[in-house]
Amino acid sequence: MKKRDKITKLTVVGCGKMGFPLAVQAASRGFNVTGVDTNKSVIDLINKGKCPVDEPFVKDLAKDLILNGHLSASMDLEGSVALSDAVIVIVPVLLDEDNEADVKNAVSVAEGIGRSARKGTVISFEMTLPVGTMRNVIAPILEKSGLRIEKDIYLVYSPERVKSGIVMKQMRCVPKVVGAFGPKSLRKGIELYRSIFPSKIISVNTLENAEMVKLVGMIYRDVNIALSNEIARYCEKVGIDLDTLIPIINTDGEANMLMPGIGVGGHCTPIYPYFMINDAYRRKAPQLLATLAREINDSQAEYVTHKLYSELGSIKGANIMLMGLGFRPNVKEDTKSPAYLVKSSVERYGGRVFLHDPLYSHKELEKKGFNPIDLRSTRRLDAVVLITAHKEFARMNWQLLKKKGVKVFVDGRNNFMPDEVTKHGIKYIGIGRGLCK
């Protein structure tokens, strides 16, 4: 069969918070796109002209694209790939019980693509992977079909580098990094992504270089936050407000410190560093800073619990309300949310944990293991801990909290001025706010 030169039909595997916006972006640029997912309810929503993700600008754009036939969805991976000129894969890669990268989703998709891809197909993976996975794991699976990479099919890796809540905006401005199996694949990959994105395309040549770009970016962020969290603990001891100093520290053109907080959550920063940490130890090149950063950031929950213990005298039997389950403000996504670590820490000391998040129903919170609560509840509370700075939390009824018995407010995101809390007779605890006595 003759190889295809012009890419018009695209399959996007994975219609989640990153994959579906990618499918919409490609369709908006003239591609005929089929989104593939294993979740039938997601497929049904898309084919009815509805958006399966809560992401700004995606809903309206998707509806028009679906109605005019540029975008559809299917559960048939192999059937869709067989009709496509290119395939982009963006499925979850999380951690197993040993904190190793769980690549079974990527392997399963690669097997399906290998069974159905035709000559000339451009295949790109976008989810974050440990260095070497594309060449040593994915490539051999694809070649089991008898098709040779660089001769019959083309293999590309281009890690997604966008955030929930601003995906469409970042797709238009964040440079797209592209690496490939070889020079022919690289040329095909650059052509593909240049057709999809208006942003700058940066070639890093190899698959391994592209894998490394994403991992280092995540480790940098985690280490940066850990540095701020560690310095914040010192500032609390010496009476310095780090929160107000960081913008000044960052004016020298060299520093770019991030803000301290109650912990680090999400699909990326708490997970992807382990993709390098574990492999580095096996190769006898341990990543000590990255390892310590993970420990520091996860230990923020225990650190805050100790502060609560100190202020309340005892946590046993105390009612503690957490505010926010989402790992980022105004985003309904709770993967690795610090709320889980704070809950476990408080409960180890015998405290009772309740959670309020306006983005989740009480039933949803119960399914995630929390006791839901809202401010209309008559339950007495001893302390409140802000986990997520949702816009709904910008203003607090401090008088109501005081009436409920709240003695301590832990501002896990330094979202409030201490005086507006303390004037109501509630003890304020910030992160790195050493002037709050």
C-alpha positions in Angstrom: 0.0 0.0 0.0 1.3 3.4 -0.9 2.6 5.6 1.9 0.5 8.7 2.7 2.1 12.1 2.6 -0.6 14.5 3.6 -2.1 14.1 7.1 -5.8 14.8 7.1 -7.2 12.1 9.4 -6.1 12.0 13.0 -6.9 9.7 15.9 -6.4 11.1 19.4 -6.3 8.2 22.0 -7.5 9.4 25.4 -10.4 11.9 25.7 -9.6 13.2 29.1 -8.7 16.7 30.4 -5.7 16.9 28.1 -6.6 14.6 25.3 -10.0 16.0 24.4 -8.8 19.6 24.2 -6.0 18.4 22.0 -8.6 16.7 19.7 -10.6 19.9 19.6 -7.5 22.0 18.8 -6.5 19.6 15.9 -10.1 19.6 14.5 -10.2 23.4 14.7 -7.2 23.4 12.4 -8.9 21.4 9.7 -8.1 17.8 10.7 -10.8 15.1 10.7 -10.3 13.9 14.2 -11.6 10.7 16.0 -11.2 10.7 19.7 -10.8 7.2 21.2 -11.5 6.3 24.8 -12.4 3.2 26.8 -15.1 5.0 28.7 -18.4 4.6 26.8 -20.1 7.5 28.6 -17.4 9.8 27.4 -17.8 8.6 23.8 -21.6 9.0 24.0 -21.3 12.5 25.3 -18.9 13.6 22.5 -21.0 12.1 19.8 -24.1 13.9 21.2 -22.2 17.2 20.8 -21.4 17.5 24.4 -18.1 18.2 26.2 -16.7 15.5 28.6 -14.3 17.8 30.3 -14.7 21.1 32.3 -12.2 23.2 30.4 -12.7 26.9 29.4 -13.3 27.5 25.6 -13.5 23.8 24.8 -17.2 23.2 25.1 -18.5 25.7 22.5 -15.7 25.0 20.1 -16.2 21.2 20.4 -20.0 21.5 19.8 -19.5 23.2 16.4 -16.7 20.8 15.3 -18.8 17.7 16.2 -21.9 19.1 14.4 -19.9 19.8 11.2 -18.3 16.4 11.2 -14.7 17.4 11.9 -14.7 15.7 15.4 -16.2 12.3 16.5 -15.5 9.7 19.1 -15.2 5.9 19.2 -14.2 3.0 21.4 -12.7 1.2 18.5 -9.0 1.9 18.7 -7.9 -0.4 15.9 -10.6 0.6 13.5 -9.9 4.3 14.0 -6.1 3.9 13.6 -6.6 1.8 10.4 -8.3 4.8 8.8 -5.9 7.5 10.2 -2.8 9.2 8.8 -1.6 10.0 12.3 -2.2 8.9 15.9 -1.5 10.9 19.0 -1.7 9.1 22.3 -2.3 10.8 25.6 -3.5 8.3 28.3 -2.7 8.3 32.0 0.6 7.1 33.4 0.5 7.1 37.2 2.5 5.2 39.9 2.1 1.7 41.1 2.5 0.6 44.8 6.3 0.8 44.5 6.2 4.3 43.1 7.3 2.9 39.7 5.8 4.3 36.5 2.7 2.3 35.6 2.9 2.2 31.8 0.3 -0.5 31.2 -2.0 1.9 29.5 0.7 3.1 27.1 1.7 -0.5 26.3 -1.9 -1.6 25.7 -2.5 1.3 23.3 0.8 0.6 21.5 -0.3 -3.0 21.0 -3.6 -1.9 19.4 -1.8 0.6 17.2 0.7 -2.0 16.1 -2.0 -4.3 15.0 -3.8 -1.7 12.9 -1.4 1.0 11.7 -0.8 1.2 7.9 2.4 2.3 6.1 3.0 6.0 6.4 1.3 6.4 9.8 2.8 9.0 12.1 2.5 7.9 15.7 3.1 10.3 18.6 2.9 9.8 22.3 2.3 12.8 24.6 2.0 11.5 28.2 4.9 11.8 30.5 7.2 8.7 30.5 10.5 7.6 32.0 13.5 8.2 29.9 14.0 5.3 27.4 10.4 4.1 27.5 9.6 5.2 23.9 12.6 3.5 22.3 12.9 0.4 24.6 9.3 -0.4 25.3 6.9 1.3 22.8 9.0 1.0 19.6 9.5 -2.8 19.9 5.8 -3.3 20.4 4.9 -1.3 17.3 7.4 -3.2 15.2 5.9 -6.6 16.2 3.5 -5.9 13.3 6.3 -6.3 10.8 6.3 -2.5 10.0 9.7 -0.9 10.5 10.0 2.5 12.2 11.6 5.1 9.9 10.8 2.9 6.9 7.1 2.1 7.1 5.9 4.1 10.1 7.1 7.1 12.1 7.5 7.4 15.9 7.5 10.7 17.7 7.4 11.8 21.3 6.1 15.3 22.2 5.2 15.7 25.9 2.1 17.7 26.8 3.1 20.8 28.7 -0.2 22.5 29.6 -2.3 22.9 32.8 -6.0 22.2 33.5 -8.0 25.4 33.4 -5.8 27.1 30.8 -5.2 24.3 28.3 -6.4 26.0 25.2 -4.5 29.2 26.0 -1.3 27.3 26.6 -1.7 25.2 23.5 -1.4 28.4 21.5 1.6 29.9 23.3 3.7 27.2 25.1 6.4 25.9 22.7 5.8 22.3 21.5 8.8 20.0 22.1 9.3 17.3 19.5 11.7 14.3 19.6 11.7 11.2 17.4 13.0 7.8 16.7 15.1 9.0 13.8 15.4 11.8 11.3 12.4 10.8 9.1 10.2 10.5 12.1 11.4 13.8 13.3 10.5 15.6 10.1 7.1 14.0 10.1 6.5 14.9 13.7 7.4 18.5 13.2 5.1 18.7 10.2 2.3 17.2 12.2 2.6 19.5 15.2 3.2 22.6 13.0 -0.2 21.9 11.4 -1.9 21.5 14.8 -0.4 24.3 16.9 0.3 28.0 16.3 3.0 27.9 19.0 6.7 27.5 18.4 7.9 24.0 17.6 11.2 23.0 19.1 13.1 20.0 17.8 15.2 18.2 20.4 16.0 15.4 18.0 15.7 12.2 20.0 12.9 10.5 21.9 15.1 10.5 25.0 15.8 14.2 24.9 12.0 14.9 24.7 11.3 12.6 27.6 14.0 14.3 29.7 12.6 17.8 28.9 9.3 17.0 30.6 10.8 15.1 33.6 13.3 17.9 34.4 10.6 20.5 34.2 8.5 18.6 36.8 11.5 18.0 39.1 12.5 21.6 38.9 9.1 22.7 40.1 9.0 20.2 42.9 12.5 21.1 44.2 11.7 24.8 43.9 8.5 24.4 46.0 10.4 22.2 48.5 13.0 24.9 48.9 10.3 27.4 49.7 8.6 25.1 52.1 11.9 24.4 54.0 12.8 28.1 54.1 9.3 28.9 55.3 9.8 26.7 58.3 12.9 28.7 59.2 11.1 32.0 58.7 8.4 31.0 61.1 11.1 30.5 63.8 12.8 33.8 63.3 9.8 36.0 62.7 10.1 36.7 59.0 7.2 36.8 56.6 8.6 34.8 53.6 5.3 35.3 51.6 5.9 39.0 51.2 9.6 38.6 50.5 9.5 36.1 47.6 8.4 38.7 45.0 11.3 40.9 46.1 13.8 38.0 46.1 12.7 37.3 42.5 13.6 40.8 41.3 17.3 40.1 40.9 16.9 38.4 37.6 18.4 35.2 38.9 15.9 33.8 41.4 12.5 32.4 40.5 11.2 31.1 43.8 7.7 29.7 44.0 5.4 30.1 46.9 5.3 27.7 49.9 2.2 25.8 50.7 0.5 23.0 52.4 1.5 20.4 49.8 1.9 19.6 46.1 -0.9 17.8 44.2 -1.9 16.9 40.7 -1.2 14.4 38.0 2.3 15.8 37.4 4.5 17.3 40.1 4.0 14.7 42.8 4.2 11.8 40.4 6.6 12.3 37.5 9.8 12.9 39.6 9.7 9.3 40.6 10.1 8.3 36.9 13.6 9.6 37.2 14.3 9.0 40.9 13.8 5.3 40.7 15.7 4.8 37.5 18.5 7.0 38.7 19.1 4.8 41.7 19.2 1.7 39.6 21.8 3.4 37.4 23.8 4.5 40.5 23.2 8.2 39.8 20.9 9.0 42.7 18.8 12.2 42.5 19.1 13.3 46.1 17.5 16.7 45.7 14.6 15.3 43.8 14.1 12.6 46.4 14.3 15.0 49.3 12.0 17.4 47.6 9.3 14.7 47.4 9.7 14.0 51.1 9.6 17.7 52.1 6.5 18.5 50.1 4.6 15.5 51.3 5.7 16.2 54.9 3.9 19.5 54.9 0.7 17.8 55.9 2.3 16.3 59.0 4.0 19.7 59.8 0.7 21.5 59.7 -0.9 18.8 61.9 1.8 19.3 64.5 0.9 23.0 64.5 -2.7 22.2 65.1 -1.7 19.9 67.9 0.3 22.6 69.5 -2.4 25.2 69.3 -5.3 22.9 70.3 -3.4 21.1 73.0 -4.7 17.8 71.6 -6.3 16.7 68.3 -7.9 13.6 69.7 -11.7 14.1 69.3 -11.3 17.5 67.6 -13.4 18.3 64.6 -11.2 19.6 61.8 -12.7 21.0 58.6 -10.6 21.0 55.4 -11.5 23.5 52.7 -10.8 22.3 49.2 -10.2 18.9 47.6 -9.0 20.1 44.2 -5.3 20.2 43.9 -5.5 23.6 42.2 -7.8 26.5 42.6 -11.1 26.3 40.7 -10.2 22.9 39.1 -12.2 19.8 39.9 -9.4 17.4 40.0 -8.1 15.7 43.2 -5.2 13.4 42.1 -2.6 13.5 44.9 -4.4 16.4 46.6 -2.8 17.5 49.9 -6.2 17.0 51.4 -5.6 13.3 51.5 -2.3 13.6 53.4 -3.7 16.1 55.8 -6.7 13.8 56.5 -4.5 10.8 57.2 -2.2 12.9 59.4 -5.1 14.4 61.5 -6.8 11.0 61.9 -3.6 9.4 63.1 -3.8 11.8 66.1 -7.4 10.9 66.7 -9.0 13.9 65.0 -12.3 13.8 63.0 -11.9 15.2 59.5 -14.7 16.9 57.5 -14.3 18.5 54.0 -16.0 21.3 52.1 -15.5 21.8 48.4 -18.1 23.6 46.3 -17.0 21.8 43.2 -17.9 18.4 44.6 -21.3 17.1 45.7 -21.6 15.4 49.1 -22.0 12.0 47.3 -18.8 12.6 45.4 -16.9 13.5 48.5 -18.2 10.4 50.3 -17.0 8.2 47.5 -13.5 9.7 47.9 -13.5 8.8 51.6 -14.4 12.2 53.2 -17.1 13.3 55.5 -18.8 16.2 53.6 -19.8 19.4 55.4 -20.8 22.9 54.5 -21.0 26.1 56.5 -24.7 25.7 57.0 -24.0 22.7 59.2 -24.6 23.0 62.9 -21.6 20.9 63.8 -19.1 22.4 66.1 -15.6 22.8 64.7 -12.3 23.2 66.4 -10.1 24.2 63.5 -10.3 24.9 59.7 -7.5 24.2 57.2 -7.5 25.8 53.8 -6.2 23.3 51.3 -7.3 24.9 48.0 -7.7 28.6 47.3 -10.9 28.3 45.3 -12.5 31.6 44.3 -15.5 30.7 46.5 -13.2 30.9 49.5 -12.0 34.4 48.8 -14.3 35.7 51.5 -14.9 33.9 54.7 -17.6 34.5 57.4 -15.2 34.6 60.3 -17.9 35.5 62.8 -19.8 32.3 61.8 -16.7 30.2 62.2 -16.1 31.7 65.6 -19.6 30.9 66.6 -19.0 27.3 65.5 -16.1 27.1 68.0 -13.2 27.5 65.6 -10.1 28.3 67.5 -7.5 27.9 64.7 -7.4 28.7 61.0 -4.6 27.2 59.0 -4.1 29.2 55.8 -2.4 26.5 53.7 -2.2 28.9 50.7 -1.5 32.2 52.4 -4.8 33.4 51.0 -5.8 35.8 53.7 -4.3 38.6 55.7 -3.7 37.5 59.3 -5.4 40.5 60.8 -8.7 39.8 59.2 -8.7 36.4 61.0 -7.2 37.3 64.4 -9.5 40.2 65.0 -12.4 37.7 65.3 -10.5 35.8 68.1 -9.3 33.0 65.8 -5.6 32.0 65.8 -4.1 32.4 62.3 -1.4 30.0 61.0 0.2 30.7 57.6 2.9 28.9 55.8 6.2 30.8 56.3 4.5 33.7 57.9 6.7 34.2 60.9 5.2 37.5 61.9 1.8 35.9 62.7 2.0 35.3 66.5 
